Amino acid sequence: MKTKSLAELYAGESAEIAGIELQGPAAERLRALGLTDGTKVTKLRAAPSGDPAAYLFRGAVIALRNADAAKIAVVPGDGARV
């Protein structure tokens, strides 16, 4: 199972969460929103500067800074939209 970070996904690419390395309130908030291991997530787009980026999971869209997204491990999927 080859993993990469959520920040490394291309716009439109889907993946499955493999682990969250964030600590503290940020990690707790993401888990409370439903971003847990096994959740399918799609990177929708990034800001013109590249940071932050918008991600779709469980019917919700959230923006994450690249520094935070880099601490979330994912297993790339087949590119299917979530």
PyMOL Python script that loads the backbone (N, CA, C, O; Angstrom):
from pymol import cmd

cmd.read_pdbstr("""\
ATOM      1  N   MET A   1       0.843  -1.168   0.000  1.00  0.00           N
ATOM      2  CA  MET A   1       0.000   0.000   0.000  1.00  0.00           C
ATOM      3  C   MET A   1       0.890   1.233   0.000  1.00  0.00           C
ATOM      4  O   MET A   1       1.504   1.556   1.017  1.00  0.00           O
ATOM      5  N   LYS A   2       0.964   1.918  -1.120  1.00  0.00           N
ATOM      6  CA  LYS A   2       1.803   3.099  -1.245  1.00  0.00           C
ATOM      7  C   LYS A   2       1.002   4.329  -0.830  1.00  0.00           C
ATOM      8  O   LYS A   2      -0.089   4.572  -1.346  1.00  0.00           O
ATOM      9  N   THR A   3       1.547   5.098   0.099  1.00  0.00           N
ATOM     10  CA  THR A   3       0.852   6.283   0.576  1.00  0.00           C
ATOM     11  C   THR A   3       1.578   7.546   0.121  1.00  0.00           C
ATOM     12  O   THR A   3       2.763   7.526  -0.212  1.00  0.00           O
ATOM     13  N   LYS A   4       0.827   8.636   0.120  1.00  0.00           N
ATOM     14  CA  LYS A   4       1.397   9.951  -0.063  1.00  0.00           C
ATOM     15  C   LYS A   4       0.564  10.894   0.785  1.00  0.00           C
ATOM     16  O   LYS A   4      -0.415  10.472   1.400  1.00  0.00           O
ATOM     17  N   SER A   5       0.933  12.147   0.826  1.00  0.00           N
ATOM     18  CA  SER A   5       0.187  13.073   1.667  1.00  0.00           C
ATOM     19  C   SER A   5      -1.009  13.643   0.914  1.00  0.00           C
ATOM     20  O   SER A   5      -1.029  13.673  -0.317  1.00  0.00           O
ATOM     21  N   LEU A   6      -1.985  14.087   1.660  1.00  0.00           N
ATOM     22  CA  LEU A   6      -3.172  14.701   1.075  1.00  0.00           C
ATOM     23  C   LEU A   6      -2.785  15.916   0.237  1.00  0.00           C
ATOM     24  O   LEU A   6      -3.409  16.185  -0.790  1.00  0.00           O
ATOM     25  N   ALA A   7      -1.778  16.637   0.660  1.00  0.00           N
ATOM     26  CA  ALA A   7      -1.319  17.825  -0.060  1.00  0.00           C
ATOM     27  C   ALA A   7      -0.769  17.485  -1.441  1.00  0.00           C
ATOM     28  O   ALA A   7      -0.745  18.346  -2.320  1.00  0.00           O
ATOM     29  N   GLU A   8      -0.332  16.255  -1.648  1.00  0.00           N
ATOM     30  CA  GLU A   8       0.264  15.850  -2.921  1.00  0.00           C
ATOM     31  C   GLU A   8      -0.769  15.471  -3.990  1.00  0.00           C
ATOM     32  O   GLU A   8      -0.409  15.262  -5.149  1.00  0.00           O
ATOM     33  N   LEU A   9      -2.041  15.382  -3.610  1.00  0.00           N
ATOM     34  CA  LEU A   9      -3.063  15.041  -4.599  1.00  0.00           C
ATOM     35  C   LEU A   9      -3.203  16.157  -5.621  1.00  0.00           C
ATOM     36  O   LEU A   9      -2.987  17.328  -5.309  1.00  0.00           O
ATOM     37  N   TYR A  10      -3.562  15.789  -6.835  1.00  0.00           N
ATOM     38  CA  TYR A  10      -3.860  16.755  -7.883  1.00  0.00           C
ATOM     39  C   TYR A  10      -5.338  17.103  -7.814  1.00  0.00           C
ATOM     40  O   TYR A  10      -6.129  16.320  -7.289  1.00  0.00           O
ATOM     41  N   ALA A  11      -5.720  18.246  -8.326  1.00  0.00           N
ATOM     42  CA  ALA A  11      -7.134  18.630  -8.368  1.00  0.00           C
ATOM     43  C   ALA A  11      -7.914  17.556  -9.116  1.00  0.00           C
ATOM     44  O   ALA A  11      -7.537  17.157 -10.218  1.00  0.00           O
ATOM     45  N   GLY A  12      -9.002  17.092  -8.512  1.00  0.00           N
ATOM     46  CA  GLY A  12      -9.828  16.048  -9.101  1.00  0.00           C
ATOM     47  C   GLY A  12      -9.433  14.638  -8.707  1.00  0.00           C
ATOM     48  O   GLY A  12     -10.163  13.689  -8.994  1.00  0.00           O
ATOM     49  N   GLU A  13      -8.291  14.487  -8.056  1.00  0.00           N
ATOM     50  CA  GLU A  13      -7.812  13.159  -7.655  1.00  0.00           C
ATOM     51  C   GLU A  13      -8.440  12.745  -6.325  1.00  0.00           C
ATOM     52  O   GLU A  13      -8.575  13.559  -5.412  1.00  0.00           O
ATOM     53  N   SER A  14      -8.822  11.473  -6.227  1.00  0.00           N
ATOM     54  CA  SER A  14      -9.416  10.936  -5.009  1.00  0.00           C
ATOM     55  C   SER A  14      -8.453   9.985  -4.315  1.00  0.00           C
ATOM     56  O   SER A  14      -7.557   9.418  -4.940  1.00  0.00           O
ATOM     57  N   ALA A  15      -8.653   9.822  -3.018  1.00  0.00           N
ATOM     58  CA  ALA A  15      -7.814   8.930  -2.223  1.00  0.00           C
ATOM     59  C   ALA A  15      -8.583   8.528  -0.977  1.00  0.00           C
ATOM     60  O   ALA A  15      -9.672   9.031  -0.702  1.00  0.00           O
ATOM     61  N   GLU A  16      -7.988   7.607  -0.230  1.00  0.00           N
ATOM     62  CA  GLU A  16      -8.568   7.137   1.026  1.00  0.00           C
ATOM     63  C   GLU A  16      -7.608   7.486   2.153  1.00  0.00           C
ATOM     64  O   GLU A  16      -6.401   7.272   2.039  1.00  0.00           O
ATOM     65  N   ILE A  17      -8.146   8.022   3.236  1.00  0.00           N
ATOM     66  CA  ILE A  17      -7.315   8.404   4.374  1.00  0.00           C
ATOM     67  C   ILE A  17      -6.679   7.159   4.986  1.00  0.00           C
ATOM     68  O   ILE A  17      -7.360   6.176   5.276  1.00  0.00           O
ATOM     69  N   ALA A  18      -5.347   7.221   5.179  1.00  0.00           N
ATOM     70  CA  ALA A  18      -4.613   6.100   5.766  1.00  0.00           C
ATOM     71  C   ALA A  18      -4.122   6.426   7.172  1.00  0.00           C
ATOM     72  O   ALA A  18      -3.790   5.518   7.934  1.00  0.00           O
ATOM     73  N   GLY A  19      -4.071   7.704   7.526  1.00  0.00           N
ATOM     74  CA  GLY A  19      -3.627   8.090   8.855  1.00  0.00           C
ATOM     75  C   GLY A  19      -3.486   9.588   8.978  1.00  0.00           C
ATOM     76  O   GLY A  19      -3.160  10.271   8.008  1.00  0.00           O
ATOM     77  N   ILE A  20      -3.734  10.101  10.175  1.00  0.00           N
ATOM     78  CA  ILE A  20      -3.608  11.528  10.434  1.00  0.00           C
ATOM     79  C   ILE A  20      -2.514  11.730  11.466  1.00  0.00           C
ATOM     80  O   ILE A  20      -2.619  11.247  12.593  1.00  0.00           O
ATOM     81  N   GLU A  21      -1.469  12.441  11.085  1.00  0.00           N
ATOM     82  CA  GLU A  21      -0.332  12.681  11.968  1.00  0.00           C
ATOM     83  C   GLU A  21      -0.437  14.009  12.702  1.00  0.00           C
ATOM     84  O   GLU A  21       0.424  14.332  13.520  1.00  0.00           O
ATOM     85  N   LEU A  22      -1.481  14.781  12.422  1.00  0.00           N
ATOM     86  CA  LEU A  22      -1.687  16.041  13.128  1.00  0.00           C
ATOM     87  C   LEU A  22      -1.954  15.761  14.602  1.00  0.00           C
ATOM     88  O   LEU A  22      -2.436  14.684  14.955  1.00  0.00           O
ATOM     89  N   GLN A  23      -1.647  16.718  15.452  1.00  0.00           N
ATOM     90  CA  GLN A  23      -1.879  16.596  16.881  1.00  0.00           C
ATOM     91  C   GLN A  23      -2.741  17.757  17.353  1.00  0.00           C
ATOM     92  O   GLN A  23      -2.865  18.769  16.664  1.00  0.00           O
ATOM     93  N   GLY A  24      -3.327  17.607  18.514  1.00  0.00           N
ATOM     94  CA  GLY A  24      -4.041  18.690  19.158  1.00  0.00           C
ATOM     95  C   GLY A  24      -5.399  19.004  18.572  1.00  0.00           C
ATOM     96  O   GLY A  24      -6.033  18.147  17.957  1.00  0.00           O
ATOM     97  N   PRO A  25      -5.847  20.243  18.766  1.00  0.00           N
ATOM     98  CA  PRO A  25      -7.192  20.645  18.356  1.00  0.00           C
ATOM     99  C   PRO A  25      -7.468  20.476  16.860  1.00  0.00           C
ATOM    100  O   PRO A  25      -8.587  20.137  16.475  1.00  0.00           O
ATOM    101  N   ALA A  26      -6.475  20.704  16.029  1.00  0.00           N
ATOM    102  CA  ALA A  26      -6.679  20.557  14.583  1.00  0.00           C
ATOM    103  C   ALA A  26      -7.051  19.120  14.230  1.00  0.00           C
ATOM    104  O   ALA A  26      -7.971  18.891  13.445  1.00  0.00           O
ATOM    105  N   ALA A  27      -6.348  18.163  14.801  1.00  0.00           N
ATOM    106  CA  ALA A  27      -6.643  16.752  14.538  1.00  0.00           C
ATOM    107  C   ALA A  27      -8.012  16.373  15.093  1.00  0.00           C
ATOM    108  O   ALA A  27      -8.771  15.655  14.442  1.00  0.00           O
ATOM    109  N   GLU A  28      -8.324  16.850  16.279  1.00  0.00           N
ATOM    110  CA  GLU A  28      -9.619  16.552  16.880  1.00  0.00           C
ATOM    111  C   GLU A  28     -10.754  17.109  16.031  1.00  0.00           C
ATOM    112  O   GLU A  28     -11.776  16.448  15.846  1.00  0.00           O
ATOM    113  N   ARG A  29     -10.579  18.314  15.519  1.00  0.00           N
ATOM    114  CA  ARG A  29     -11.610  18.947  14.688  1.00  0.00           C
ATOM    115  C   ARG A  29     -11.824  18.161  13.396  1.00  0.00           C
ATOM    116  O   ARG A  29     -12.965  17.931  12.995  1.00  0.00           O
ATOM    117  N   LEU A  30     -10.748  17.752  12.748  1.00  0.00           N
ATOM    118  CA  LEU A  30     -10.874  16.981  11.509  1.00  0.00           C
ATOM    119  C   LEU A  30     -11.576  15.650  11.754  1.00  0.00           C
ATOM    120  O   LEU A  30     -12.424  15.236  10.964  1.00  0.00           O
ATOM    121  N   ARG A  31     -11.226  14.989  12.840  1.00  0.00           N
ATOM    122  CA  ARG A  31     -11.879  13.718  13.164  1.00  0.00           C
ATOM    123  C   ARG A  31     -13.361  13.929  13.493  1.00  0.00           C
ATOM    124  O   ARG A  31     -14.203  13.108  13.129  1.00  0.00           O
ATOM    125  N   ALA A  32     -13.672  15.023  14.176  1.00  0.00           N
ATOM    126  CA  ALA A  32     -15.066  15.331  14.496  1.00  0.00           C
ATOM    127  C   ALA A  32     -15.878  15.600  13.225  1.00  0.00           C
ATOM    128  O   ALA A  32     -17.076  15.319  13.180  1.00  0.00           O
ATOM    129  N   LEU A  33     -15.230  16.138  12.207  1.00  0.00           N
ATOM    130  CA  LEU A  33     -15.894  16.384  10.925  1.00  0.00           C
ATOM    131  C   LEU A  33     -16.062  15.102  10.116  1.00  0.00           C
ATOM    132  O   LEU A  33     -16.769  15.094   9.108  1.00  0.00           O
ATOM    133  N   GLY A  34     -15.417  14.016  10.550  1.00  0.00           N
ATOM    134  CA  GLY A  34     -15.543  12.742   9.862  1.00  0.00           C
ATOM    135  C   GLY A  34     -14.348  12.347   9.022  1.00  0.00           C
ATOM    136  O   GLY A  34     -14.412  11.368   8.279  1.00  0.00           O
ATOM    137  N   LEU A  35     -13.262  13.088   9.125  1.00  0.00           N
ATOM    138  CA  LEU A  35     -12.052  12.749   8.374  1.00  0.00           C
ATOM    139  C   LEU A  35     -11.273  11.722   9.182  1.00  0.00           C
ATOM    140  O   LEU A  35     -10.394  12.076   9.968  1.00  0.00           O
ATOM    141  N   THR A  36     -11.598  10.453   8.985  1.00  0.00           N
ATOM    142  CA  THR A  36     -11.004   9.346   9.726  1.00  0.00           C
ATOM    143  C   THR A  36     -10.425   8.335   8.754  1.00  0.00           C
ATOM    144  O   THR A  36     -10.674   8.408   7.551  1.00  0.00           O
ATOM    145  N   ASP A  37      -9.655   7.394   9.272  1.00  0.00           N
ATOM    146  CA  ASP A  37      -9.069   6.359   8.421  1.00  0.00           C
ATOM    147  C   ASP A  37     -10.154   5.674   7.601  1.00  0.00           C
ATOM    148  O   ASP A  37     -11.213   5.320   8.121  1.00  0.00           O
ATOM    149  N   GLY A  38      -9.876   5.492   6.308  1.00  0.00           N
ATOM    150  CA  GLY A  38     -10.812   4.835   5.411  1.00  0.00           C
ATOM    151  C   GLY A  38     -11.756   5.778   4.698  1.00  0.00           C
ATOM    152  O   GLY A  38     -12.454   5.360   3.775  1.00  0.00           O
ATOM    153  N   THR A  39     -11.799   7.040   5.099  1.00  0.00           N
ATOM    154  CA  THR A  39     -12.683   8.015   4.459  1.00  0.00           C
ATOM    155  C   THR A  39     -12.151   8.363   3.073  1.00  0.00           C
ATOM    156  O   THR A  39     -10.958   8.615   2.903  1.00  0.00           O
ATOM    157  N   LYS A  40     -13.039   8.375   2.087  1.00  0.00           N
ATOM    158  CA  LYS A  40     -12.650   8.795   0.743  1.00  0.00           C
ATOM    159  C   LYS A  40     -12.691  10.313   0.679  1.00  0.00           C
ATOM    160  O   LYS A  40     -13.623  10.941   1.181  1.00  0.00           O
ATOM    161  N   VAL A  41     -11.674  10.898   0.056  1.00  0.00           N
ATOM    162  CA  VAL A  41     -11.550  12.347  -0.050  1.00  0.00           C
ATOM    163  C   VAL A  41     -11.092  12.707  -1.457  1.00  0.00           C
ATOM    164  O   VAL A  41     -10.294  11.988  -2.059  1.00  0.00           O
ATOM    165  N   THR A  42     -11.595  13.817  -1.977  1.00  0.00           N
ATOM    166  CA  THR A  42     -11.211  14.315  -3.298  1.00  0.00           C
ATOM    167  C   THR A  42     -10.696  15.737  -3.163  1.00  0.00           C
ATOM    168  O   THR A  42     -11.320  16.575  -2.513  1.00  0.00           O
ATOM    169  N   LYS A  43      -9.556  16.002  -3.781  1.00  0.00           N
ATOM    170  CA  LYS A  43      -9.057  17.379  -3.815  1.00  0.00           C
ATOM    171  C   LYS A  43      -9.790  18.087  -4.938  1.00  0.00           C
ATOM    172  O   LYS A  43      -9.696  17.685  -6.098  1.00  0.00           O
ATOM    173  N   LEU A  44     -10.515  19.134  -4.599  1.00  0.00           N
ATOM    174  CA  LEU A  44     -11.297  19.854  -5.598  1.00  0.00           C
ATOM    175  C   LEU A  44     -10.457  20.878  -6.351  1.00  0.00           C
ATOM    176  O   LEU A  44     -10.405  20.870  -7.580  1.00  0.00           O
ATOM    177  N   ARG A  45      -9.809  21.747  -5.612  1.00  0.00           N
ATOM    178  CA  ARG A  45      -8.991  22.794  -6.228  1.00  0.00           C
ATOM    179  C   ARG A  45      -8.142  23.457  -5.155  1.00  0.00           C
ATOM    180  O   ARG A  45      -8.367  23.289  -3.957  1.00  0.00           O
ATOM    181  N   ALA A  46      -7.161  24.213  -5.625  1.00  0.00           N
ATOM    182  CA  ALA A  46      -6.303  24.975  -4.712  1.00  0.00           C
ATOM    183  C   ALA A  46      -6.467  26.459  -5.025  1.00  0.00           C
ATOM    184  O   ALA A  46      -6.890  26.830  -6.121  1.00  0.00           O
ATOM    185  N   ALA A  47      -6.133  27.291  -4.066  1.00  0.00           N
ATOM    186  CA  ALA A  47      -6.138  28.734  -4.271  1.00  0.00           C
ATOM    187  C   ALA A  47      -5.116  29.078  -5.355  1.00  0.00           C
ATOM    188  O   ALA A  47      -4.205  28.291  -5.609  1.00  0.00           O
ATOM    189  N   PRO A  48      -5.251  30.220  -5.986  1.00  0.00           N
ATOM    190  CA  PRO A  48      -4.277  30.601  -7.029  1.00  0.00           C
ATOM    191  C   PRO A  48      -2.825  30.524  -6.568  1.00  0.00           C
ATOM    192  O   PRO A  48      -1.934  30.223  -7.363  1.00  0.00           O
ATOM    193  N   SER A  49      -2.586  30.795  -5.292  1.00  0.00           N
ATOM    194  CA  SER A  49      -1.225  30.710  -4.767  1.00  0.00           C
ATOM    195  C   SER A  49      -0.832  29.269  -4.447  1.00  0.00           C
ATOM    196  O   SER A  49       0.335  28.983  -4.178  1.00  0.00           O
ATOM    197  N   GLY A  50      -1.825  28.352  -4.478  1.00  0.00           N
ATOM    198  CA  GLY A  50      -1.557  26.952  -4.171  1.00  0.00           C
ATOM    199  C   GLY A  50      -1.888  26.566  -2.740  1.00  0.00           C
ATOM    200  O   GLY A  50      -1.883  25.382  -2.403  1.00  0.00           O
ATOM    201  N   ASP A  51      -2.174  27.547  -1.892  1.00  0.00           N
ATOM    202  CA  ASP A  51      -2.432  27.278  -0.484  1.00  0.00           C
ATOM    203  C   ASP A  51      -3.472  28.259   0.030  1.00  0.00           C
ATOM    204  O   ASP A  51      -3.265  29.466  -0.089  1.00  0.00           O
ATOM    205  N   PRO A  52      -4.569  27.801   0.591  1.00  0.00           N
ATOM    206  CA  PRO A  52      -4.981  26.440   0.923  1.00  0.00           C
ATOM    207  C   PRO A  52      -5.622  25.738  -0.270  1.00  0.00           C
ATOM    208  O   PRO A  52      -5.685  26.281  -1.372  1.00  0.00           O
ATOM    209  N   ALA A  53      -6.096  24.520  -0.023  1.00  0.00           N
ATOM    210  CA  ALA A  53      -6.802  23.741  -1.036  1.00  0.00           C
ATOM    211  C   ALA A  53      -8.135  23.274  -0.465  1.00  0.00           C
ATOM    212  O   ALA A  53      -8.288  23.127   0.747  1.00  0.00           O
ATOM    213  N   ALA A  54      -9.098  23.041  -1.357  1.00  0.00           N
ATOM    214  CA  ALA A  54     -10.423  22.577  -0.949  1.00  0.00           C
ATOM    215  C   ALA A  54     -10.524  21.074  -1.171  1.00  0.00           C
ATOM    216  O   ALA A  54     -10.103  20.554  -2.204  1.00  0.00           O
ATOM    217  N   TYR A  55     -11.092  20.386  -0.178  1.00  0.00           N
ATOM    218  CA  TYR A  55     -11.242  18.933  -0.228  1.00  0.00           C
ATOM    219  C   TYR A  55     -12.697  18.565   0.044  1.00  0.00           C
ATOM    220  O   TYR A  55     -13.361  19.186   0.874  1.00  0.00           O
ATOM    221  N   LEU A  56     -13.183  17.548  -0.666  1.00  0.00           N
ATOM    222  CA  LEU A  56     -14.543  17.049  -0.502  1.00  0.00           C
ATOM    223  C   LEU A  56     -14.495  15.682   0.163  1.00  0.00           C
ATOM    224  O   LEU A  56     -13.782  14.788  -0.292  1.00  0.00           O
ATOM    225  N   PHE A  57     -15.258  15.522   1.242  1.00  0.00           N
ATOM    226  CA  PHE A  57     -15.406  14.216   1.875  1.00  0.00           C
ATOM    227  C   PHE A  57     -16.722  14.194   2.632  1.00  0.00           C
ATOM    228  O   PHE A  57     -17.115  15.192   3.237  1.00  0.00           O
ATOM    229  N   ARG A  58     -17.398  13.058   2.598  1.00  0.00           N
ATOM    230  CA  ARG A  58     -18.672  12.870   3.301  1.00  0.00           C
ATOM    231  C   ARG A  58     -19.672  13.984   3.026  1.00  0.00           C
ATOM    232  O   ARG A  58     -20.443  14.355   3.911  1.00  0.00           O
ATOM    233  N   GLY A  59     -19.666  14.523   1.805  1.00  0.00           N
ATOM    234  CA  GLY A  59     -20.613  15.550   1.415  1.00  0.00           C
ATOM    235  C   GLY A  59     -20.258  16.956   1.868  1.00  0.00           C
ATOM    236  O   GLY A  59     -21.024  17.888   1.622  1.00  0.00           O
ATOM    237  N   ALA A  60     -19.136  17.130   2.513  1.00  0.00           N
ATOM    238  CA  ALA A  60     -18.706  18.448   2.994  1.00  0.00           C
ATOM    239  C   ALA A  60     -17.443  18.884   2.258  1.00  0.00           C
ATOM    240  O   ALA A  60     -16.642  18.053   1.831  1.00  0.00           O
ATOM    241  N   VAL A  61     -17.279  20.179   2.117  1.00  0.00           N
ATOM    242  CA  VAL A  61     -16.076  20.745   1.514  1.00  0.00           C
ATOM    243  C   VAL A  61     -15.373  21.569   2.585  1.00  0.00           C
ATOM    244  O   VAL A  61     -15.982  22.432   3.217  1.00  0.00           O
ATOM    245  N   ILE A  62     -14.088  21.296   2.782  1.00  0.00           N
ATOM    246  CA  ILE A  62     -13.297  22.066   3.744  1.00  0.00           C
ATOM    247  C   ILE A  62     -12.012  22.531   3.059  1.00  0.00           C
ATOM    248  O   ILE A  62     -11.542  21.915   2.103  1.00  0.00           O
ATOM    249  N   ALA A  63     -11.464  23.613   3.562  1.00  0.00           N
ATOM    250  CA  ALA A  63     -10.173  24.110   3.083  1.00  0.00           C
ATOM    251  C   ALA A  63      -9.124  23.766   4.125  1.00  0.00           C
ATOM    252  O   ALA A  63      -9.328  23.962   5.323  1.00  0.00           O
ATOM    253  N   LEU A  64      -8.010  23.255   3.656  1.00  0.00           N
ATOM    254  CA  LEU A  64      -6.898  22.910   4.546  1.00  0.00           C
ATOM    255  C   LEU A  64      -5.626  23.568   4.033  1.00  0.00           C
ATOM    256  O   LEU A  64      -5.374  23.619   2.829  1.00  0.00           O
ATOM    257  N   ARG A  65      -4.834  24.067   4.965  1.00  0.00           N
ATOM    258  CA  ARG A  65      -3.516  24.581   4.593  1.00  0.00           C
ATOM    259  C   ARG A  65      -2.637  23.406   4.185  1.00  0.00           C
ATOM    260  O   ARG A  65      -2.801  22.293   4.685  1.00  0.00           O
ATOM    261  N   ASN A  66      -1.712  23.660   3.281  1.00  0.00           N
ATOM    262  CA  ASN A  66      -0.810  22.592   2.820  1.00  0.00           C
ATOM    263  C   ASN A  66      -0.006  22.001   3.963  1.00  0.00           C
ATOM    264  O   ASN A  66       0.279  20.804   3.959  1.00  0.00           O
ATOM    265  N   ALA A  67       0.368  22.821   4.945  1.00  0.00           N
ATOM    266  CA  ALA A  67       1.141  22.315   6.089  1.00  0.00           C
ATOM    267  C   ALA A  67       0.350  21.266   6.854  1.00  0.00           C
ATOM    268  O   ALA A  67       0.919  20.286   7.336  1.00  0.00           O
ATOM    269  N   ASP A  68      -0.975  21.466   6.969  1.00  0.00           N
ATOM    270  CA  ASP A  68      -1.807  20.487   7.664  1.00  0.00           C
ATOM    271  C   ASP A  68      -2.082  19.283   6.774  1.00  0.00           C
ATOM    272  O   ASP A  68      -2.016  18.145   7.239  1.00  0.00           O
ATOM    273  N   ALA A  69      -2.391  19.518   5.500  1.00  0.00           N
ATOM    274  CA  ALA A  69      -2.688  18.427   4.565  1.00  0.00           C
ATOM    275  C   ALA A  69      -1.472  17.514   4.373  1.00  0.00           C
ATOM    276  O   ALA A  69      -1.624  16.328   4.078  1.00  0.00           O
ATOM    277  N   ALA A  70      -0.280  18.065   4.540  1.00  0.00           N
ATOM    278  CA  ALA A  70       0.944  17.269   4.389  1.00  0.00           C
ATOM    279  C   ALA A  70       1.090  16.242   5.508  1.00  0.00           C
ATOM    280  O   ALA A  70       1.872  15.299   5.384  1.00  0.00           O
ATOM    281  N   LYS A  71       0.347  16.416   6.598  1.00  0.00           N
ATOM    282  CA  LYS A  71       0.427  15.497   7.734  1.00  0.00           C
ATOM    283  C   LYS A  71      -0.706  14.479   7.727  1.00  0.00           C
ATOM    284  O   LYS A  71      -0.956  13.809   8.728  1.00  0.00           O
ATOM    285  N   ILE A  72      -1.387  14.369   6.592  1.00  0.00           N
ATOM    286  CA  ILE A  72      -2.467  13.399   6.456  1.00  0.00           C
ATOM    287  C   ILE A  72      -2.067  12.431   5.343  1.00  0.00           C
ATOM    288  O   ILE A  72      -1.944  12.825   4.183  1.00  0.00           O
ATOM    289  N   ALA A  73      -1.866  11.173   5.703  1.00  0.00           N
ATOM    290  CA  ALA A  73      -1.455  10.147   4.748  1.00  0.00           C
ATOM    291  C   ALA A  73      -2.684   9.589   4.031  1.00  0.00           C
ATOM    292  O   ALA A  73      -3.721   9.343   4.646  1.00  0.00           O
ATOM    293  N   VAL A  74      -2.545   9.395   2.721  1.00  0.00           N
ATOM    294  CA  VAL A  74      -3.636   8.851   1.920  1.00  0.00           C
ATOM    295  C   VAL A  74      -3.120   7.764   0.989  1.00  0.00           C
ATOM    296  O   VAL A  74      -1.938   7.710   0.651  1.00  0.00           O
ATOM    297  N   VAL A  75      -4.043   6.903   0.587  1.00  0.00           N
ATOM    298  CA  VAL A  75      -3.766   5.898  -0.438  1.00  0.00           C
ATOM    299  C   VAL A  75      -4.548   6.340  -1.673  1.00  0.00           C
ATOM    300  O   VAL A  75      -5.779   6.341  -1.655  1.00  0.00           O
ATOM    301  N   PRO A  76      -3.849   6.714  -2.740  1.00  0.00           N
ATOM    302  CA  PRO A  76      -4.546   7.187  -3.934  1.00  0.00           C
ATOM    303  C   PRO A  76      -5.531   6.136  -4.458  1.00  0.00           C
ATOM    304  O   PRO A  76      -5.252   4.937  -4.450  1.00  0.00           O
ATOM    305  N   GLY A  77      -6.689   6.621  -4.913  1.00  0.00           N
ATOM    306  CA  GLY A  77      -7.725   5.726  -5.433  1.00  0.00           C
ATOM    307  C   GLY A  77      -7.690   5.658  -6.942  1.00  0.00           C
ATOM    308  O   GLY A  77      -6.673   5.936  -7.577  1.00  0.00           O
ATOM    309  N   ASP A  78      -8.841   5.275  -7.507  1.00  0.00           N
ATOM    310  CA  ASP A  78      -8.928   5.128  -8.947  1.00  0.00           C
ATOM    311  C   ASP A  78      -9.320   6.423  -9.654  1.00  0.00           C
ATOM    312  O   ASP A  78      -9.577   6.422 -10.858  1.00  0.00           O
ATOM    313  N   GLY A  79      -9.365   7.514  -8.916  1.00  0.00           N
ATOM    314  CA  GLY A  79      -9.712   8.799  -9.501  1.00  0.00           C
ATOM    315  C   GLY A  79     -11.199   9.066  -9.509  1.00  0.00           C
ATOM    316  O   GLY A  79     -11.636  10.105 -10.003  1.00  0.00           O
ATOM    317  N   ALA A  80     -11.985   8.151  -8.974  1.00  0.00           N
ATOM    318  CA  ALA A  80     -13.434   8.339  -8.928  1.00  0.00           C
ATOM    319  C   ALA A  80     -13.775   9.490  -8.001  1.00  0.00           C
ATOM    320  O   ALA A  80     -13.170   9.647  -6.941  1.00  0.00           O
ATOM    321  N   ARG A  81     -14.734  10.285  -8.402  1.00  0.00           N
ATOM    322  CA  ARG A  81     -15.175  11.409  -7.576  1.00  0.00           C
ATOM    323  C   ARG A  81     -15.949  10.899  -6.377  1.00  0.00           C
ATOM    324  O   ARG A  81     -16.637   9.881  -6.451  1.00  0.00           O
ATOM    325  N   VAL A  82     -15.829  11.616  -5.273  1.00  0.00           N
ATOM    326  CA  VAL A  82     -16.534  11.241  -4.044  1.00  0.00           C
ATOM    327  C   VAL A  82     -17.839  11.996  -3.974  1.00  0.00           C
ATOM    328  O   VAL A  82     -18.597  11.832  -3.017  1.00  0.00           O
TER     329      VAL A  82
END
""", "prot")
cmd.dss("prot")
cmd.show_as("cartoon", "prot")
cmd.util.cbc("prot")
cmd.orient("prot")
